């Protein structure tokens, strides 16, 4: 790994030097770029405060020797002087170099900052990979560093790396998901940055997005170690998603499967959705065959089992337990090319996992999807309506907030599905309202008002 780490550092220095030479008219900036790389590596090493001998020796060999003047010290000397102490703070704000590149991109519509972003993250992950098990603090620090860089790009209106077109963002952010399928076509392969940009564009779900980014970073670090034939810790691809309907579980599952593919962890990157009815048959012996067929259709991607807890609801003689046994065996036999995500309500999912020791040992990571708050649901409504070229007027926004606030937020709250239903009902009322307008204007055809909005469950508009 030290050789791979030095390669990544050298690539960063050479790439940044090339970009700065272009901006400065030909001057050499290797010294400044080496200092930049040293700060970056020091920040990741210091994130957990451990400063291991492997990390410090690699820092000296790859960067310290190339500084002017050279810094050639032993790990003991570096620890005694606390040379890297406090370096983690460097990751929290844009460096002068990154700020310069972003501003230059904003000025001439180039993408130099994308190169910095890509190579800096590569160095950061290679640094974390110096230890066999990267610490949670290092992984979290890398994620914060990434989000800081993206935030600076946003501030200067520089498109993010991998950022999709606006219509695609709107659909995903609104929770739009592909229909359930059994026979699937292989989707086009996409880069990690495209997928993470799509993840970042989702409304709300900050904790969920952070969990996915941390898992992605951990897998990237393990991938770097595996490429160098270094020991790796197997990281489970099987997850439990808990939360109410309409909170984005399917959307995140689809993105996660494609992230797995981009990392080379699965071969296809598709998502297959199912539930108890798709896995359990009505006669003895049929359930195992039915479950196996569904599992086979998900090979190379991700199987999302919605309301998975229902598999354990029928008691000891229920065929659902036969499906669970089949799933556990299939997960073991095909662990290198399959991800399984079991989704449902928190308490019930805990009960399901406890029914089978094989489930408990394989589902080691749980991601909680909270309900959206009112502002987030209004934003989702805006994305849904905007994708269809409708918009709310001021009174409509107030009315929408009232409708959302009046909806009980208990178990089973529909979240994004609820506001989608509100939107679809509003389209019908909007059409009726304009039925007697002989020649409606474009503004009338695209504007939804308070009179168009109703709670789909109640069927009548709610007024303050």
Order of alpha helices (4+ residues) and beta strands (2+ residues): alpha-alpha-alpha-alpha-alpha-alpha-alpha-alpha-alpha-alpha-beta-alpha-beta-alpha-alpha-beta-alpha-beta-alpha-alpha-beta-alpha-beta-alpha-alpha-alpha-beta
